[in-house]
Amino acid sequence: MKRDELIKRRDELRGRIAAIRKDLRGGLEHDLDEQAQQLENYDTLMEIARVAEQELLKVEAALAALPDD
């Protein structure tokens, strides 16, 4: 991947992770049915965040390994 592609991917991943963290900080709804749905989604969001963070580490390592222009 080229530097500009890596930077674009890095920024996308950072945005995705930030959005997930914001959603997780939102707390639970008062409605029990909504809470049940939120709790089901919690595990999925955590896995998406974990995968995105792993990819972000790889992208940042690839950027760091590129020679300075």
Secondary structure, DSSP 8 states (H G I E B T S, - for coil): --HHHHHHHHHHHHHHHHHHHHHHHT---SSHHHHHHHHHHHHHHHHHHHHHHHHHHHHHHHHHHS---
